[in-house]
């Protein structure tokens, strides 16, 4: 079934030039001192099947940008297009319903998508297998570890059958070992399904380990400050010398943005 998903995604990719197109997007919010500009003239394309990480200091507008792409808010200026349909969104918190089992949490997304009742459980079990949680269909949320809960949240996001997956620091609350394992699992699932992924993080090593392209936002207001293409072959390890080397370079640029912001 994963192969079928990948082939379907490849067919869609052949017809689309981008999974997401962000054109001259700005976003302002009202504040006690007047209107606050959070994002300023951001333009960014995500190609079909591409894994892009957005990196920046706290408060630079990373999550705001992701919410705009998800359609949870509208830009003040500019436009956003996701030709493959509404993106799936995964947050830092798993946001699972505690009164439902792991399988029923996934089935809820399937029901909202219009999947017939008879097909929901087999599909939920298939998605649990995909995230390496086979046999966990009947487990309650309190019976799952933090890493297992995020796997269920990922399976639920995949259940939306979107070609674009938006991830807002989904592993930030996990311990280093669990996070490392889930990095590997996410890379495997991305390769198997040919999804497009837009992944927000403040962790430079995480950004380099996962992405084909790293986009650095300046400190507020967020603008695209610099981009890097990551040519390091997958699978990568967070401790690999090439990952460390590029991480050092990106970190220097990030520090420069933080220093520049502090001078204003």
Secondary structure, 3 states (H helix, E strand, C coil): CHHHHHHHHHHHHHHCCCCEEEEEEEEEEEECCEEEEEEEEEEEEECCCCEEEEECCCCCCHHHHHHHHHCCCCCCEEEEECCCCCCEEECCCCCCCCCCEHHHHHHHHHHHHCCCHHHHHHHHHHHHHHCCCCCCCCCEHHHCCHHHHHHHHHHHHHCCCCCEEEEECCCCCCCHHHHHHHHHHHHHHHHHHCCEEEEEECCHHHHHHHCCEEEEECCCCECEEEEEECCCCCCCCCCCHHHHHHHHHHHHHHHHHHHHHHCC
